[in-house]
Amino acid sequence: MSSSKQILKEQFKDQSGRLREMIGKLEKVSTQFSYIRGGYFVISILVLYLIAQTGSDGIFFTSLLALTGGFIYLVARHKRITDHKERLSFLKEIKEQHIARMELDWEKLPEYHFSKNMKAHPFAEDLHIAGDYSLHHLMDTSIYPKSSERLSEWLLNEHPEKEKIQARQQLISDLLPLSGFRDRIQVQAFMSQKEISDKDWSMEKLLRWMNEPKEVTFFGTLFILSALSIANIVLLITAVAGITGPWVLLTFVTYLSFYNFNSHKIAELFEAGYQIEKQMRRFGKILVYIEQFSFPGNSSLQNFFKSLKNQEESPSKYLKRVSRLAGAASLQANQVLWPLVNMMIPWDMFFSMKMEALKKELAPKLENWLDDFYELEALNSLANFAYLNPDCSFPEISEDLEVLFEAKQLGHPLINDKERVSNDFIIKKDRDLFLITGSNMAGKSTFLRTVGINLVMAFAGAPVQAQYLKTNLFRLFTSINVKDSLEGGLSHFYAEVRRLRRLLDKLESDHKLPLFFFVDEIFKGTNNRERFQGSTAFLKYVAGKNGIGMVSTHDLELASLEKEISQLSNWHFAETIENGKMSFGYRIKPGPCPTTNALKIMEIEGLPIDE
């Protein structure tokens, strides 16, 4: 582990320790408040009992209101303390998860969910991009599932675009020093998700409701009901004054009948008002924090969040409107006051019209805010990865026609720092087919995955596990960990053949981006003679096509193809044996492998060999 990474790790441990002390103090205060609330309740009951003995109803009800108000205040204060304790507890978890990510301690990472089937994907399974103990698992710090999906889409993207990659790199670079901002977003998101109950709408359901067209008109109905309401009031006053007869009965019955006939227009008011207020109040805290956060003037984040920074259409402005409407809609919960008010004035009809107007206005804005937030959480995941791995660097996305790929100190991000071995590698024009030979366990498969996974990271806009990386854009395809299928009745060999057929289809397709493909232990599922013939034919066929290929094999005879295929070059991984033990350097070297170790492994493990 590098010194800068070790220093960062110690900082997290120190922060976690200080947070633990603060949480302990808050727990003591919370316990004290519990006793205070209990004592206050008992004393209040005794006080009210004594006041009741005096026989003064006025003093009793005044005291009841005062004591109830005091109790509500204590409950609110206690809740603020417990909420603060929960926020600090989760922040402490974040610091501990940072350490776990740095150490690849998978058991201490948050519970991970990824349900998509990646078997048909060109590279996801072979390069460990998604699923348990994967790159996505390591990087993902999202709280909202849609944000996690956004990150996985970037990592699994099959058609990278330079402009999007560079824009994402800039955003991540600007987020990188804002560790406090990233932690606060994560804590706020956690607190908002924690409050969700089974009865609550999801944000997606709320958006669907807001976008549903409602073929109802309010203006005409509201005009008639308002006119009848005014008539009711005027006729009631004149009837009481003895000026008119009981005409108010006729207008009142007409008002109620017309109101009842149009009652379907207010059916959703209470539930919709409750749900939109609840969701916006929870999610709005995150939006308002971003809205009020001061980013540096030259930061790309200023432009990224311009929809949240617009004072005329800011989240805080809409939160106030939603709160007012929800407060009006909540009258439906009062079964005494609600019918009385609506018998006098068309309260629900008016606010249903206001709610319908608000949802049409708010829906596209909320959709944009949500999309920005999902993007932000995904960007925060990549920024956190960059922050926790200061030895990583942002790659240069190039269009160089001579040097197609160049890496210095390229390593695998899913191998811990103590065991990771890094390599330099360069790919030039017309020399872009690599045959990699080597002994068992020497590092061939890991090197293929190392190049592949770093290209995935580069094309997602993330920093890569390298001191330096420059690469052109490529589509990626792998045939590394091909598995047989008992359900499909496919042998390992036949499954590999089908995988390689897909590779050739990709290679021959009319696509502007070349294909970078990786084939590990080509045709290992068949006999030596047919494997050699098939491998020879395959290498000759793919040479010179629209792509770059890395192919590993145990067949040292294939190394002779370097004389026949101008694009092909030989590379290898080797081992040394000292005192009966093998030692692997995991360094890639030019030329075919000069050694083999299969018999030596058999001998070391005590199996018989023919001398």
C-alpha positions as CSV (number, residue, x, y, z in Angstrom):
1,M,0.0,0.0,0.0
2,S,1.4,3.4,-1.0
3,S,2.3,5.9,1.7
4,S,-0.5,8.3,0.6
5,K,-3.0,5.5,0.8
6,Q,-1.8,4.5,4.2
7,I,-2.1,8.1,5.5
8,L,-5.7,8.2,4.1
9,K,-6.5,4.9,5.8
10,E,-5.2,6.2,9.2
11,Q,-7.3,9.4,8.8
12,F,-10.4,7.3,8.3
13,K,-9.6,5.3,11.4
14,D,-9.1,8.5,13.4
15,Q,-12.4,10.0,12.1
16,S,-14.3,6.7,12.9
17,G,-12.9,6.8,16.4
18,R,-14.0,10.4,17.0
19,L,-17.4,9.7,15.5
20,R,-17.7,6.7,17.9
21,E,-17.1,9.1,20.8
22,M,-19.7,11.6,19.6
23,I,-22.3,8.8,19.1
24,G,-21.6,7.5,22.7
25,K,-22.3,11.0,24.1
26,L,-25.5,11.3,22.0
27,E,-26.7,7.9,23.3
28,K,-26.3,9.2,26.9
29,V,-28.2,12.3,26.1
30,S,-30.9,10.3,24.4
31,T,-31.2,8.0,27.4
32,Q,-31.6,11.1,29.6
33,F,-34.3,12.5,27.4
34,S,-36.2,9.2,27.7
35,Y,-36.2,9.5,31.5
36,I,-37.1,13.2,31.2
37,R,-40.1,12.4,28.9
38,G,-41.3,9.6,31.2
39,G,-41.0,11.9,34.3
40,Y,-42.7,14.8,32.5
41,F,-45.6,12.5,31.5
42,V,-46.1,11.2,35.1
43,I,-45.9,14.7,36.6
44,S,-48.3,16.1,34.0
45,I,-50.9,13.4,34.8
46,L,-50.6,14.3,38.5
47,V,-50.8,18.1,37.9
48,L,-53.9,17.6,35.7
49,Y,-55.5,15.4,38.3
50,L,-55.0,18.1,41.0
51,I,-56.3,20.8,38.7
52,A,-59.3,18.7,37.9
53,Q,-60.2,18.7,41.7
54,T,-60.6,22.5,41.6
55,G,-63.5,22.2,39.3
56,S,-62.3,24.9,36.9
57,D,-62.7,23.7,33.4
58,G,-60.9,26.8,31.9
59,I,-57.7,26.2,34.0
60,F,-57.8,22.5,33.3
61,F,-58.0,22.8,29.5
62,T,-55.4,25.6,29.5
63,S,-53.1,23.4,31.5
64,L,-53.8,20.4,29.3
65,L,-52.8,22.4,26.2
66,A,-49.7,23.8,27.8
67,L,-48.5,20.4,29.2
68,T,-49.3,18.7,25.8
69,G,-47.3,21.4,24.0
70,G,-44.4,20.8,26.4
71,F,-44.5,17.1,25.8
72,I,-44.6,17.5,22.0
73,Y,-41.5,19.8,22.3
74,L,-39.6,17.1,24.3
75,V,-40.5,14.5,21.7
76,A,-39.4,16.7,18.9
77,R,-36.1,17.5,20.7
78,H,-35.5,13.8,21.4
79,K,-36.2,12.9,17.7
80,R,-33.6,15.5,16.6
81,I,-31.1,13.9,18.9
82,T,-31.8,10.3,17.7
83,D,-31.8,11.5,14.0
84,H,-28.4,13.2,14.6
85,K,-27.1,10.0,16.2
86,E,-28.3,8.0,13.2
87,R,-26.6,10.3,10.8
88,L,-23.3,10.1,12.7
89,S,-23.7,6.3,12.9
90,F,-24.1,6.1,9.2
91,L,-21.2,8.5,8.6
92,K,-19.0,6.3,10.8
93,E,-20.1,3.3,8.6
94,I,-19.0,5.2,5.5
95,K,-15.5,5.8,7.0
96,E,-15.3,2.1,7.9
97,Q,-16.5,1.1,4.4
98,H,-13.8,3.4,2.9
99,I,-11.2,1.3,4.7
100,A,-12.9,-2.0,3.6
101,R,-12.8,-0.8,0.0
102,M,-9.1,0.1,0.2
103,E,-8.3,-3.3,1.7
104,L,-10.8,-5.3,-0.5
105,D,-12.5,-6.6,2.6
106,W,-15.7,-7.6,0.9
107,E,-17.4,-8.9,4.0
108,K,-17.4,-5.4,5.5
109,L,-19.0,-3.7,2.4
110,P,-22.7,-3.0,2.4
111,E,-25.1,-5.6,1.2
112,Y,-24.9,-5.8,-2.5
113,H,-27.7,-6.6,-5.0
114,F,-27.3,-7.2,-8.7
115,S,-30.0,-9.3,-10.4
116,K,-29.3,-8.9,-14.1
117,N,-28.2,-12.0,-16.1
118,M,-24.9,-11.1,-17.8
119,K,-24.2,-14.4,-19.6
120,A,-24.9,-12.9,-23.0
121,H,-22.9,-9.7,-22.3
122,P,-19.6,-9.4,-24.3
123,F,-17.3,-9.0,-21.3
124,A,-19.2,-8.6,-18.0
125,E,-18.7,-12.0,-16.5
126,D,-15.1,-12.6,-17.7
127,L,-13.8,-9.3,-16.4
128,H,-15.8,-9.4,-13.1
129,I,-17.6,-6.1,-13.9
130,A,-20.9,-6.9,-12.1
131,G,-22.0,-9.3,-9.4
132,D,-20.6,-10.3,-6.1
133,Y,-16.9,-9.3,-5.5
134,S,-16.9,-7.4,-8.8
135,L,-15.7,-4.0,-9.9
136,H,-19.3,-2.6,-9.6
137,H,-19.5,-4.1,-6.1
138,L,-16.3,-2.4,-5.1
139,M,-17.1,1.0,-6.6
140,D,-20.8,1.4,-5.8
141,T,-21.6,3.7,-2.9
142,S,-25.1,4.5,-4.1
143,I,-28.1,4.5,-1.8
144,Y,-30.8,4.8,-4.5
145,P,-31.1,1.6,-6.7
146,K,-31.5,3.7,-9.9
147,S,-28.1,5.4,-9.2
148,S,-26.5,1.9,-8.8
149,E,-28.1,0.9,-12.2
150,R,-26.6,4.1,-13.7
151,L,-23.1,3.2,-12.6
152,S,-23.5,-0.4,-13.9
153,E,-24.7,1.0,-17.3
154,W,-21.5,3.0,-17.6
155,L,-19.3,0.0,-16.7
156,L,-21.2,-2.3,-19.0
157,N,-21.3,0.1,-21.9
158,E,-20.5,-1.6,-25.2
159,H,-20.1,1.6,-27.3
160,P,-17.9,4.2,-25.6
161,E,-18.0,7.8,-26.7
162,K,-15.1,10.2,-26.2
163,E,-17.1,13.3,-25.4
164,K,-19.1,11.6,-22.7
165,I,-16.0,10.0,-21.2
166,Q,-14.2,13.3,-21.0
167,A,-17.2,15.1,-19.6
168,R,-17.5,12.5,-16.9
169,Q,-13.8,12.6,-16.1
170,Q,-14.1,16.4,-15.5
171,L,-17.1,16.0,-13.2
172,I,-15.3,13.3,-11.2
173,S,-12.2,15.5,-11.0
174,D,-14.2,18.3,-9.6
175,L,-16.0,16.0,-7.1
176,L,-12.7,14.5,-6.0
177,P,-11.7,17.1,-3.4
178,L,-15.3,17.5,-2.1
179,S,-15.2,14.5,0.2
180,G,-17.5,16.2,2.8
181,F,-20.1,17.0,0.1
182,R,-20.0,13.3,-1.1
183,D,-20.4,12.0,2.4
184,R,-23.3,14.4,3.2
185,I,-25.1,13.4,0.0
186,Q,-24.7,9.7,1.0
187,V,-26.0,10.4,4.6
188,Q,-28.9,12.5,3.3
189,A,-29.9,9.7,0.8
190,F,-29.6,7.1,3.6
191,M,-31.9,9.1,5.9
192,S,-34.5,9.7,3.1
193,Q,-34.6,6.0,2.2
194,K,-34.7,4.9,5.9
195,E,-38.1,6.7,6.4
196,I,-39.8,4.9,3.6
197,S,-42.7,2.6,4.6
198,D,-44.5,-0.1,2.7
199,K,-47.5,2.2,2.2
200,D,-45.4,4.9,0.6
201,W,-45.2,5.3,-3.2
202,S,-41.9,4.9,-4.8
203,M,-40.4,7.9,-6.6
204,E,-41.1,6.1,-9.9
205,K,-44.8,5.5,-9.0
206,L,-45.1,9.2,-8.1
207,L,-43.6,10.2,-11.4
208,R,-46.0,7.9,-13.3
209,W,-48.9,9.4,-11.4
210,M,-47.7,12.9,-12.2
211,N,-47.3,12.1,-15.9
212,E,-50.7,10.4,-16.3
213,P,-53.0,12.6,-18.3
214,K,-56.2,13.4,-16.4
215,E,-59.1,14.1,-18.8
216,V,-61.0,16.3,-16.4
217,T,-61.9,20.0,-16.5
218,F,-62.0,22.0,-13.2
219,F,-62.7,25.6,-14.3
220,G,-66.4,25.2,-15.3
221,T,-67.2,23.0,-12.4
222,L,-65.4,25.3,-9.9
223,F,-67.2,28.4,-11.4
224,I,-70.7,26.8,-10.9
225,L,-69.8,25.6,-7.4
226,S,-68.4,29.0,-6.4
227,A,-71.5,30.7,-7.7
228,L,-73.8,28.3,-5.8
229,S,-71.6,28.7,-2.6
230,I,-71.9,32.5,-2.8
231,A,-75.7,32.1,-3.3
232,N,-75.9,29.8,-0.3
233,I,-74.2,32.3,1.9
234,V,-76.2,35.3,0.7
235,L,-79.5,33.5,0.8
236,L,-78.8,32.1,4.3
237,I,-78.0,35.6,5.6
238,T,-81.1,37.1,4.0
239,A,-83.3,34.2,5.2
240,V,-82.0,34.7,8.8
241,A,-82.7,38.5,8.5
242,G,-86.2,37.7,7.3
243,I,-85.7,39.4,3.9
244,T,-86.1,36.2,1.8
245,G,-87.8,32.8,2.2
246,P,-86.1,29.5,2.6
247,W,-84.6,29.6,-1.0
248,V,-81.3,28.6,0.5
249,L,-82.5,25.0,0.8
250,L,-82.9,24.8,-2.9
251,T,-79.5,26.3,-3.7
252,F,-77.9,24.2,-1.0
253,V,-79.3,20.9,-2.3
254,T,-78.3,21.9,-5.8
255,Y,-74.8,22.7,-4.6
256,L,-74.5,19.3,-2.8
257,S,-75.9,17.4,-5.8
258,F,-73.5,19.0,-8.3
259,Y,-70.6,18.6,-5.9
260,N,-71.4,14.9,-5.5
261,F,-71.8,14.5,-9.3
262,N,-68.2,15.8,-9.7
263,S,-66.7,14.0,-6.7
264,H,-64.5,11.8,-8.9
265,K,-62.4,14.8,-9.6
266,I,-61.3,15.1,-5.9
267,A,-60.9,11.3,-5.3
268,E,-57.1,11.4,-5.3
269,L,-56.6,14.7,-3.5
270,F,-55.8,13.5,0.0
271,E,-53.6,10.4,-1.0
272,A,-51.8,12.3,-3.8
273,G,-51.2,15.3,-1.6
274,Y,-49.9,13.1,1.2
275,Q,-47.6,11.1,-1.1
276,I,-46.2,14.1,-3.0
277,E,-45.5,16.0,0.1
278,K,-43.9,13.0,1.8
279,Q,-41.6,12.2,-1.1
280,M,-40.7,15.8,-1.8
281,R,-40.0,16.5,1.8
282,R,-37.6,13.5,2.1
283,F,-36.0,13.8,-1.3
284,G,-36.2,17.6,-1.2
285,K,-33.7,17.8,1.7
286,I,-31.0,16.4,-0.7
287,L,-32.0,18.7,-3.5
288,V,-32.0,21.8,-1.3
289,Y,-28.6,20.9,0.1
290,I,-27.2,20.7,-3.5
291,E,-29.1,23.9,-4.4
292,Q,-27.5,25.8,-1.5
293,F,-24.0,24.2,-1.8
294,S,-21.5,26.7,-3.2
295,F,-19.4,25.1,-5.9
296,P,-16.2,26.8,-7.2
297,G,-17.1,29.2,-10.0
298,N,-15.0,27.3,-12.7
299,S,-16.3,23.9,-11.6
300,S,-18.1,21.8,-14.2
301,L,-20.6,21.0,-11.3
302,Q,-22.0,24.5,-11.6
303,N,-23.3,23.8,-15.1
304,F,-24.2,20.2,-14.2
305,F,-26.6,21.4,-11.4
306,K,-27.9,24.5,-13.2
307,S,-31.5,23.2,-13.1
308,L,-31.2,23.1,-9.3
309,K,-29.5,26.5,-9.0
310,N,-32.3,28.3,-11.0
311,Q,-33.8,30.5,-8.3
312,E,-37.1,30.9,-10.3
313,E,-37.6,27.1,-10.5
314,S,-35.6,25.9,-7.5
315,P,-36.5,22.8,-5.5
316,S,-36.9,24.9,-2.3
317,K,-39.6,27.0,-4.1
318,Y,-41.5,24.0,-5.2
319,L,-41.2,22.4,-1.7
320,K,-43.0,25.3,-0.2
321,R,-45.8,25.1,-2.8
322,V,-46.2,21.3,-2.2
323,S,-46.3,21.8,1.5
324,R,-49.1,24.4,1.3
325,L,-51.1,22.2,-1.0
326,A,-50.6,19.1,1.1
327,G,-51.7,21.1,4.2
328,A,-54.9,22.0,2.4
329,A,-55.5,18.5,1.2
330,S,-55.0,17.1,4.7
331,L,-58.3,18.6,5.7
332,Q,-59.8,15.4,4.3
333,A,-58.4,13.6,7.3
334,N,-60.6,15.6,9.7
335,Q,-63.9,13.9,9.5
336,V,-65.7,16.7,11.4
337,L,-64.3,19.9,9.9
338,W,-63.9,18.5,6.3
339,P,-67.6,18.0,5.5
340,L,-68.5,21.3,7.1
341,V,-66.0,23.3,5.1
342,N,-66.9,21.6,1.8
343,M,-70.6,22.1,2.4
344,M,-69.9,25.9,2.5
345,I,-67.2,26.3,-0.1
346,P,-65.7,24.0,-2.8
347,W,-62.5,23.6,-0.9
348,D,-61.4,20.2,-2.2
349,M,-62.4,21.0,-5.8
350,F,-60.3,24.2,-5.7
351,F,-57.2,22.4,-4.3
352,S,-57.7,19.5,-6.7
353,M,-57.4,21.9,-9.5
354,K,-54.3,23.5,-7.9
355,M,-52.8,20.0,-7.4
356,E,-53.4,19.0,-11.1
357,A,-51.8,22.3,-12.2
358,L,-48.8,21.7,-9.9
359,K,-48.2,18.1,-11.0
360,K,-48.1,19.1,-14.7
361,E,-45.6,21.8,-13.9
362,L,-43.5,19.8,-11.4
363,A,-43.4,16.5,-13.2
364,P,-40.7,17.4,-15.9
365,K,-38.7,19.3,-13.3
366,L,-38.8,16.4,-10.8
367,E,-37.8,14.0,-13.5
368,N,-34.8,16.1,-14.4
369,W,-33.8,16.5,-10.7
370,L,-34.1,12.8,-10.2
371,D,-32.0,12.1,-13.3
372,D,-29.3,14.6,-12.1
373,F,-29.3,13.0,-8.6
374,Y,-28.9,9.4,-10.0
375,E,-26.1,10.7,-12.1
376,L,-24.6,12.4,-9.1
377,E,-24.6,9.3,-7.0
378,A,-23.0,7.3,-9.8
379,L,-20.4,10.0,-10.2
380,N,-19.8,10.1,-6.4
381,S,-19.1,6.3,-6.6
382,L,-16.3,6.9,-9.1
383,A,-15.0,10.0,-7.3
384,N,-14.9,7.9,-4.1
385,F,-12.9,5.2,-5.9
386,A,-10.5,7.8,-7.2
387,Y,-10.2,9.3,-3.7
388,L,-9.5,6.0,-2.0
389,N,-6.9,5.0,-4.7
390,P,-4.6,8.0,-5.1
391,D,-2.2,5.8,-7.1
392,C,-4.8,5.5,-9.8
393,S,-4.8,8.1,-12.7
394,F,-7.3,9.3,-15.3
395,P,-6.5,7.9,-18.7
396,E,-6.0,9.9,-21.9
397,I,-8.6,9.0,-24.5
398,S,-6.7,9.3,-27.8
399,E,-7.2,9.0,-31.5
400,D,-3.5,8.2,-32.2
401,L,-3.1,6.3,-35.4
402,E,0.3,4.9,-34.5
403,V,0.2,4.1,-30.7
404,L,-3.2,2.5,-30.1
405,F,-2.7,1.6,-26.4
406,E,0.1,2.4,-23.9
407,A,0.1,1.7,-20.2
408,K,2.7,2.1,-17.5
409,Q,2.4,0.2,-14.2
410,L,-0.9,-1.3,-15.2
411,G,-2.4,-3.4,-12.4
412,H,-5.7,-5.2,-11.5
413,P,-7.9,-3.2,-9.2
414,L,-9.5,-6.3,-7.7
415,I,-6.1,-7.6,-6.4
416,N,-5.0,-6.1,-3.1
417,D,-2.0,-3.7,-3.0
418,K,0.3,-6.3,-1.4
419,E,-0.2,-8.9,-4.1
420,R,-0.8,-6.8,-7.2
421,V,2.0,-6.9,-9.8
422,S,1.9,-4.1,-12.4
423,N,3.2,-4.2,-16.0
424,D,4.0,-1.8,-18.8
425,F,2.5,-2.6,-22.2
426,I,2.2,-0.9,-25.6
427,I,0.3,-1.6,-28.7
428,K,1.2,-0.1,-32.0
429,K,-0.4,0.0,-35.4
430,D,0.0,-3.2,-37.5
431,R,1.4,-5.1,-34.6
432,D,-1.9,-5.7,-32.8
433,L,-2.3,-9.5,-32.3
434,F,-0.6,-10.9,-29.2
435,L,0.0,-14.6,-28.5
436,I,0.7,-15.0,-24.8
437,T,2.3,-18.2,-23.6
438,G,3.3,-19.3,-20.2
439,S,3.2,-22.0,-17.5
440,N,0.2,-22.8,-15.3
441,M,-0.5,-20.0,-12.7
442,A,2.1,-17.7,-14.3
443,G,-0.4,-14.8,-14.8
444,K,-1.7,-15.1,-18.4
445,S,-5.4,-15.0,-17.5
446,T,-4.9,-12.2,-15.0
447,F,-3.0,-10.1,-17.5
448,L,-5.8,-10.4,-20.0
449,R,-8.3,-9.4,-17.3
450,T,-6.1,-6.6,-16.2
451,V,-6.0,-4.9,-19.6
452,G,-9.7,-5.6,-20.1
453,I,-10.9,-4.2,-16.8
454,N,-8.8,-1.1,-17.0
455,L,-10.3,-0.4,-20.5
456,V,-13.8,-0.8,-18.9
457,M,-12.9,1.7,-16.2
458,A,-11.4,4.1,-18.8
459,F,-14.5,4.0,-21.0
460,A,-16.8,4.6,-17.9
461,G,-14.9,7.8,-17.2
462,A,-13.2,6.4,-14.1
463,P,-9.5,6.5,-13.1
464,V,-7.6,3.4,-13.9
465,Q,-5.2,1.2,-11.9
466,A,-2.1,2.6,-13.7
467,Q,0.5,5.2,-13.4
468,Y,-0.3,6.2,-17.0
469,L,-2.7,5.0,-19.6
470,K,-3.4,6.3,-23.1
471,T,-5.9,4.4,-25.3
472,N,-8.0,4.7,-28.4
473,L,-11.7,3.8,-28.1
474,F,-12.6,0.1,-28.6
475,R,-15.5,-2.2,-28.3
476,L,-14.6,-5.1,-25.9
477,F,-15.2,-8.8,-26.2
478,T,-13.9,-11.7,-24.0
479,S,-13.7,-15.4,-24.2
480,I,-12.0,-16.2,-20.9
481,N,-14.1,-18.1,-18.4
482,V,-16.3,-20.1,-20.8
483,K,-18.5,-22.5,-19.0
484,D,-20.3,-25.6,-20.2
485,S,-24.1,-25.7,-19.8
486,L,-25.9,-28.7,-18.4
487,E,-29.3,-27.1,-19.1
488,G,-28.5,-26.3,-22.7
489,G,-26.6,-29.6,-23.2
490,L,-23.4,-27.8,-24.3
491,S,-20.0,-29.1,-23.6
492,H,-17.2,-26.7,-22.6
493,F,-15.7,-27.0,-26.1
494,Y,-19.0,-26.3,-27.9
495,A,-19.7,-23.4,-25.6
496,E,-16.3,-21.9,-26.5
497,V,-16.9,-22.4,-30.2
498,R,-20.2,-20.6,-30.0
499,R,-18.5,-17.8,-28.0
500,L,-15.7,-17.4,-30.6
501,R,-18.4,-17.4,-33.4
502,R,-19.9,-14.4,-31.7
503,L,-16.5,-12.8,-31.4
504,L,-16.0,-13.2,-35.2
505,D,-19.4,-11.7,-35.9
506,K,-18.5,-8.6,-33.8
507,L,-15.1,-8.4,-35.5
508,E,-16.6,-8.5,-39.0
509,S,-19.5,-6.1,-38.3
510,D,-19.5,-2.7,-39.9
511,H,-18.7,-0.6,-36.9
512,K,-16.6,2.5,-36.6
513,L,-14.9,1.3,-33.4
514,P,-12.4,-1.6,-33.6
515,L,-12.9,-4.6,-31.4
516,F,-10.4,-5.3,-28.6
517,F,-10.8,-9.0,-27.8
518,F,-9.4,-11.4,-25.3
519,V,-9.2,-15.2,-25.6
520,D,-7.8,-17.3,-22.8
521,E,-6.5,-20.8,-23.4
522,I,-8.0,-21.0,-26.9
523,F,-9.7,-24.4,-27.7
524,K,-8.6,-26.0,-24.5
525,G,-11.6,-28.3,-24.6
526,T,-10.3,-30.5,-27.4
527,N,-7.3,-32.6,-28.2
528,N,-3.8,-31.3,-29.0
529,R,-3.9,-31.8,-32.8
530,E,-7.2,-30.3,-33.4
531,R,-6.5,-27.5,-30.9
532,F,-3.4,-26.5,-32.8
533,Q,-5.1,-26.6,-36.2
534,G,-8.1,-24.6,-34.9
535,S,-5.9,-22.1,-33.1
536,T,-3.7,-21.6,-36.2
537,A,-6.7,-21.0,-38.4
538,F,-8.3,-18.6,-35.9
539,L,-5.2,-16.5,-35.5
540,K,-4.6,-16.3,-39.3
541,Y,-8.3,-15.3,-39.8
542,V,-8.5,-12.5,-37.2
543,A,-5.1,-11.0,-38.1
544,G,-5.5,-7.7,-40.0
545,K,-9.2,-7.4,-39.2
546,N,-10.8,-4.3,-37.5
547,G,-9.5,-5.1,-34.0
548,I,-6.8,-5.9,-31.5
549,G,-6.5,-9.3,-30.0
550,M,-4.8,-11.0,-27.0
551,V,-4.8,-14.8,-27.1
552,S,-3.3,-17.0,-24.4
553,T,-2.3,-20.6,-24.9
554,H,-0.3,-23.5,-23.6
555,D,0.6,-24.6,-27.1
556,L,4.1,-23.4,-27.5
557,E,4.1,-24.6,-31.2
558,L,1.8,-21.7,-32.0
559,A,4.7,-19.3,-31.3
560,S,6.1,-20.1,-34.8
561,L,3.1,-18.3,-36.4
562,E,5.0,-15.0,-35.7
563,K,6.9,-15.8,-38.9
564,E,3.7,-16.2,-40.9
565,I,1.5,-13.5,-39.4
566,S,3.0,-10.0,-39.6
567,Q,0.6,-8.5,-37.0
568,L,1.4,-11.2,-34.4
569,S,4.0,-11.0,-31.7
570,N,4.9,-13.4,-28.9
571,W,4.8,-12.6,-25.2
572,H,5.1,-14.8,-22.2
573,F,5.0,-15.2,-18.4
574,A,7.6,-17.4,-16.8
575,E,8.4,-18.8,-13.4
576,T,11.5,-19.8,-11.5
577,I,12.0,-22.9,-9.4
578,E,14.2,-22.8,-6.3
579,N,14.6,-25.6,-3.7
580,G,11.7,-27.4,-5.1
581,K,9.4,-24.4,-5.0
582,M,8.0,-22.4,-7.8
583,S,8.1,-18.6,-7.8
584,F,6.1,-16.5,-10.1
585,G,7.1,-13.0,-11.1
586,Y,3.9,-12.2,-13.0
587,R,5.9,-9.9,-15.4
588,I,5.1,-10.0,-19.1
589,K,8.1,-10.4,-21.3
590,P,8.6,-10.5,-25.1
591,G,9.0,-13.8,-26.9
592,P,7.6,-17.3,-26.5
593,C,7.7,-18.9,-23.0
594,P,11.0,-20.9,-22.6
595,T,9.7,-23.2,-19.8
596,T,6.8,-25.4,-18.8
597,N,5.8,-26.4,-15.3
598,A,3.0,-29.0,-15.6
599,L,5.2,-32.0,-14.8
600,K,6.9,-30.1,-12.0
601,I,3.5,-29.2,-10.4
602,M,2.6,-33.0,-10.5
603,E,5.9,-33.9,-8.9
604,I,5.6,-31.3,-6.2
605,E,2.1,-32.6,-5.3
606,G,3.3,-36.2,-5.2
607,L,1.8,-37.5,-8.4
608,P,3.7,-40.1,-10.5
609,I,5.5,-38.8,-13.6
610,D,7.3,-40.6,-16.4
611,E,11.0,-39.6,-16.2
